[in-house]
Amino acid sequence: MKKFVLCLTAACIAAAASAETIIASSDFAADGNGVAAMVNGFTVSALKNGGSTPPSVQNLDGMPTLVVYAKGSVTVAGGDIAKIVFTLNGASNARRYALFTPDTGALQPAQSAGDTEISWEGDAQSVTFTVGDYASMGTDGSHKAGQIHVVSVEIHGSAGSGGVADIIVDEDGTPAEYFTMQGVRVYHPVRGGLYIRRQGGRASKVFVKATDPI
Protein backbone atom coordinates (compact mmCIF):
# COMPACT_ATOMS: atom_id res chain seq x y z
CA MET A 1 0.00 0.00 0.00
CA LYS A 2 1.22 3.51 -0.78
CA LYS A 3 0.16 6.68 1.01
CA PHE A 4 -0.36 10.03 -0.64
CA VAL A 5 -0.78 13.11 1.58
CA LEU A 6 -3.31 15.27 -0.24
CA CYS A 7 -5.53 18.23 0.64
CA LEU A 8 -8.99 16.67 1.11
CA THR A 9 -10.50 16.83 4.63
CA ALA A 10 -11.23 19.42 7.25
CA ALA A 11 -8.75 18.05 9.78
CA CYS A 12 -6.07 20.64 9.19
CA ILE A 13 -8.35 23.64 8.77
CA ALA A 14 -10.58 23.51 11.84
CA ALA A 15 -8.68 26.43 13.31
CA ALA A 16 -9.32 28.44 10.17
CA ALA A 17 -13.12 28.26 10.42
CA SER A 18 -14.92 31.62 10.45
CA ALA A 19 -11.66 33.33 9.58
CA GLU A 20 -9.92 35.06 6.73
CA THR A 21 -8.18 33.10 3.97
CA ILE A 22 -5.94 34.78 1.41
CA ILE A 23 -5.12 33.12 -1.90
CA ALA A 24 -2.35 34.81 -3.88
CA SER A 25 -2.11 34.70 -7.64
CA SER A 26 1.14 32.79 -7.26
CA ASP A 27 -0.85 29.95 -5.62
CA PHE A 28 -2.66 29.12 -8.87
CA ALA A 29 -1.72 26.20 -11.11
CA ALA A 30 -2.86 25.17 -14.59
CA ASP A 31 -6.09 23.17 -14.56
CA GLY A 32 -6.98 22.13 -18.13
CA ASN A 33 -9.20 24.98 -19.32
CA GLY A 34 -7.94 27.49 -16.79
CA VAL A 35 -6.20 27.78 -13.43
CA ALA A 36 -7.15 26.80 -9.87
CA ALA A 37 -5.92 27.06 -6.29
CA MET A 38 -7.03 25.57 -2.96
CA VAL A 39 -6.16 27.04 0.45
CA ASN A 40 -7.76 26.28 3.84
CA GLY A 41 -10.62 24.36 2.26
CA PHE A 42 -11.57 27.11 -0.20
CA THR A 43 -11.13 26.62 -3.94
CA VAL A 44 -10.78 29.44 -6.46
CA SER A 45 -10.93 28.43 -10.11
CA ALA A 46 -10.82 30.55 -13.25
CA LEU A 47 -12.12 29.36 -16.65
CA LYS A 48 -12.31 30.89 -20.11
CA ASN A 49 -15.87 29.63 -20.78
CA GLY A 50 -16.98 31.10 -24.12
CA GLY A 51 -14.02 33.46 -24.33
CA SER A 52 -11.10 33.18 -26.71
CA THR A 53 -8.23 33.23 -24.19
CA PRO A 54 -7.87 31.02 -21.11
CA PRO A 55 -7.01 32.65 -17.77
CA SER A 56 -3.36 32.66 -16.80
CA VAL A 57 -0.97 33.97 -14.17
CA GLN A 58 1.39 36.59 -15.57
CA ASN A 59 4.04 38.92 -14.17
CA LEU A 60 2.58 42.38 -14.76
CA ASP A 61 4.18 45.53 -13.42
CA GLY A 62 6.39 43.38 -11.20
CA MET A 63 3.54 41.40 -9.59
CA PRO A 64 2.21 37.87 -10.21
CA THR A 65 -1.27 38.57 -11.56
CA LEU A 66 -4.20 36.32 -12.43
CA VAL A 67 -5.58 37.61 -15.72
CA VAL A 68 -9.13 36.61 -16.64
CA TYR A 69 -10.37 37.63 -20.07
CA ALA A 70 -13.78 38.62 -21.49
CA LYS A 71 -16.49 35.98 -20.89
CA GLY A 72 -14.18 34.16 -18.47
CA SER A 73 -15.21 33.45 -14.91
CA VAL A 74 -13.81 33.10 -11.40
CA THR A 75 -15.57 30.75 -8.98
CA VAL A 76 -14.95 30.83 -5.23
CA ALA A 77 -16.29 27.79 -3.37
CA GLY A 78 -15.76 25.77 -0.23
CA GLY A 79 -17.79 26.78 2.80
CA ASP A 80 -20.13 29.44 4.14
CA ILE A 81 -18.80 32.53 2.40
CA ALA A 82 -19.82 35.96 3.71
CA LYS A 83 -17.34 38.27 1.98
CA ILE A 84 -14.76 38.14 -0.81
CA VAL A 85 -12.24 40.85 -1.62
CA PHE A 86 -10.33 40.76 -4.89
CA THR A 87 -7.20 42.91 -4.76
CA LEU A 88 -6.47 44.20 -8.24
CA ASN A 89 -3.23 45.03 -9.98
CA GLY A 90 -4.12 48.71 -10.16
CA ALA A 91 -1.74 49.71 -12.95
CA SER A 92 -2.42 46.89 -15.39
CA ASN A 93 -6.08 46.40 -14.46
CA ALA A 94 -6.92 50.02 -15.23
CA ARG A 95 -6.31 49.57 -18.93
CA ARG A 96 -8.92 46.85 -19.65
CA TYR A 97 -11.11 47.06 -16.54
CA ALA A 98 -14.44 45.32 -17.14
CA LEU A 99 -17.59 44.50 -15.22
CA PHE A 100 -17.17 41.55 -12.84
CA THR A 101 -20.69 40.25 -12.26
CA PRO A 102 -21.51 37.76 -9.45
CA ASP A 103 -24.25 35.14 -9.85
CA THR A 104 -25.41 35.72 -6.26
CA GLY A 105 -24.91 38.35 -3.59
CA ALA A 106 -23.75 41.84 -4.54
CA LEU A 107 -20.65 43.97 -5.04
CA GLN A 108 -20.27 46.44 -2.17
CA PRO A 109 -19.52 49.11 -3.29
CA ALA A 110 -20.35 48.95 -6.99
CA GLN A 111 -17.44 48.95 -9.42
CA SER A 112 -16.05 52.18 -10.78
CA ALA A 113 -13.08 53.27 -12.89
CA GLY A 114 -9.80 53.24 -11.00
CA ASP A 115 -10.76 50.52 -8.51
CA THR A 116 -7.90 48.82 -6.68
CA GLU A 117 -10.18 46.13 -5.24
CA ILE A 118 -13.57 44.52 -5.78
CA SER A 119 -15.56 43.56 -2.70
CA TRP A 120 -18.47 41.08 -2.66
CA GLU A 121 -20.88 40.44 0.21
CA GLY A 122 -23.53 37.75 0.58
CA ASP A 123 -24.21 34.30 2.00
CA ALA A 124 -23.22 31.44 -0.28
CA GLN A 125 -21.16 28.28 -0.57
CA SER A 126 -20.18 29.07 -4.16
CA VAL A 127 -20.01 32.34 -6.08
CA THR A 128 -19.17 32.73 -9.77
CA PHE A 129 -18.03 36.09 -11.17
CA THR A 130 -18.13 36.66 -14.95
CA VAL A 131 -15.90 39.13 -16.78
CA GLY A 132 -17.72 41.56 -19.06
CA ASP A 133 -17.21 41.56 -22.81
CA TYR A 134 -15.78 45.08 -22.97
CA ALA A 135 -13.40 47.31 -21.00
CA SER A 136 -16.28 49.56 -20.00
CA MET A 137 -14.25 51.17 -17.19
CA GLY A 138 -10.80 50.85 -18.77
CA THR A 139 -8.48 53.57 -20.02
CA ASP A 140 -7.98 51.68 -23.30
CA GLY A 141 -11.61 52.41 -24.17
CA SER A 142 -14.85 50.47 -24.13
CA HIS A 143 -14.24 49.13 -27.66
CA LYS A 144 -11.50 46.89 -26.26
CA ALA A 145 -12.17 43.42 -24.84
CA GLY A 146 -12.60 43.34 -21.08
CA GLN A 147 -10.19 41.85 -18.54
CA ILE A 148 -9.80 41.54 -14.76
CA HIS A 149 -6.30 41.49 -13.20
CA VAL A 150 -6.26 39.93 -9.72
CA VAL A 151 -3.30 39.94 -7.32
CA SER A 152 -5.02 38.12 -4.45
CA VAL A 153 -8.39 36.80 -3.26
CA GLU A 154 -9.39 37.33 0.38
CA ILE A 155 -12.22 35.08 1.59
CA HIS A 156 -14.17 35.60 4.82
CA GLY A 157 -16.23 32.69 6.12
CA SER A 158 -16.22 29.19 7.55
CA ALA A 159 -13.91 26.95 5.55
CA GLY A 160 -15.24 23.98 3.65
CA SER A 161 -14.11 20.37 3.38
CA GLY A 162 -10.58 20.91 2.11
CA GLY A 163 -7.56 19.97 4.19
CA VAL A 164 -5.05 17.19 4.51
CA ALA A 165 -5.85 13.50 4.52
CA ASP A 166 -4.17 10.22 3.71
CA ILE A 167 -5.51 8.38 0.70
CA ILE A 168 -4.56 4.71 0.51
CA VAL A 169 -4.06 3.49 -3.02
CA ASP A 170 -3.97 -0.22 -3.73
CA GLU A 171 -0.95 -1.22 -5.71
CA ASP A 172 -2.89 -3.63 -7.92
CA GLY A 173 -1.34 -2.42 -11.13
CA THR A 174 -4.29 -0.20 -12.05
CA PRO A 175 -2.91 3.13 -13.31
CA ALA A 176 -4.24 6.32 -11.76
CA GLU A 177 -6.11 8.70 -14.06
CA TYR A 178 -6.42 12.43 -13.48
CA PHE A 179 -9.19 14.75 -14.67
CA THR A 180 -9.84 18.48 -14.31
CA MET A 181 -12.81 19.59 -12.24
CA GLN A 182 -14.70 19.86 -15.54
CA GLY A 183 -14.05 16.18 -16.37
CA VAL A 184 -11.29 16.68 -18.96
CA ARG A 185 -8.60 14.02 -18.68
CA VAL A 186 -5.09 15.26 -17.81
CA TYR A 187 -2.18 13.03 -18.76
CA HIS A 188 0.47 15.06 -16.95
CA PRO A 189 -0.98 16.52 -13.72
CA VAL A 190 0.85 19.53 -12.35
CA ARG A 191 1.95 19.69 -8.72
CA GLY A 192 -0.15 22.36 -7.08
CA GLY A 193 -3.20 21.53 -9.23
CA LEU A 194 -6.71 20.49 -8.22
CA TYR A 195 -7.91 17.28 -9.88
CA ILE A 196 -10.26 14.33 -9.81
CA ARG A 197 -8.09 11.24 -9.30
CA ARG A 198 -9.51 7.87 -10.37
CA GLN A 199 -7.90 4.49 -9.83
CA GLY A 200 -9.81 1.28 -10.29
CA GLY A 201 -13.26 1.80 -8.80
CA ARG A 202 -12.25 4.72 -6.58
CA ALA A 203 -12.36 8.42 -7.39
CA SER A 204 -11.47 11.40 -5.18
CA LYS A 205 -10.95 15.13 -5.52
CA VAL A 206 -7.31 15.83 -4.77
CA PHE A 207 -5.05 18.83 -4.44
CA VAL A 208 -1.59 17.62 -5.42
CA LYS A 209 0.99 19.29 -3.20
CA ALA A 210 4.45 20.21 -4.41
CA THR A 211 5.97 17.34 -2.40
CA ASP A 212 3.54 14.64 -3.52
CA PRO A 213 4.66 11.86 -5.87
CA ILE A 214 2.63 11.61 -9.08
Residue, then its C-alpha position, 0 to 999 in steps of 0.5 A: m500500500k502507498k500513502f499520498v498526503l493530499c488536501l482533502t479533509a477538514a482536519c487541518i483547517a478547523a482552526a481556520a473556520s470563520a476566519e480570513t483566507i488569502i489566496a495569492s495569484s502565485d498559488f494558482a496552477a494550470d487546470g486544463n481549461g484554466v487555473a485553480a488554487m485551494v487554500n484552507g478548504f476554499t477553492v478558487s478556479a478561473l475558466k475561459n468559458g466562451g471566451s477566446t483566451p484562457p485565464s493565466v498567471q502573468n508577471l505584470d508591473g512586477m507582480p504575479t497577476l491572475v488575468v481573466y479575459a472577457k467571458g471568463s469566470v472566477t468561482v470561489a467555493g468551499g464553505d459558508i462565504a460571507k465576503i470576498v475581496f479581490t485585490l487588483n493590480g491597479a496599474s495593469n487592471a486600469r487599462r482593460y477594466a471590465l464588469f465583474t458580475p456575481d451570480t449571487g450576492a452583490l458587489q459592495p460598493a459597486q465597481s467604478a473606474g480606478d478601482t484597486e479592489i472589488s468587494w463582494e458580500g452575501d451568503a453562499q457556498s459558491v459564487t461565480f463572477t463573470v468578466g464583461d465583454y468590454a473594457s467599460m471602465g478601462t483607459d484603453g476604451s470600451h471598444k476593447a475586450g474586457q479583462i480583470h487582473v487579480v493579485s489576491v483573493e481574500i475570503h471571509g467565512s467558515a472553511g469547507s471540506g478541504g484539508v489534509a488527509d491520507i488516501i490509501v491506493d492499492e498497488d494492484g497495477t491499475p494506473a491512476e487517471y487524473f481529470t480536471m474539475q470539468g471532467v477533462r482528462v489530464y495526462h500530466p498533472v501539475r503539482g499544485g493543481l486540483y484534480i479528480r483522481r480515479q484508480g480502479g473503482r475509486a475516485s477522489k478530488v485531490f489537491v496535489k501538493a508540491t511534495d507529492p509523488i505523481 
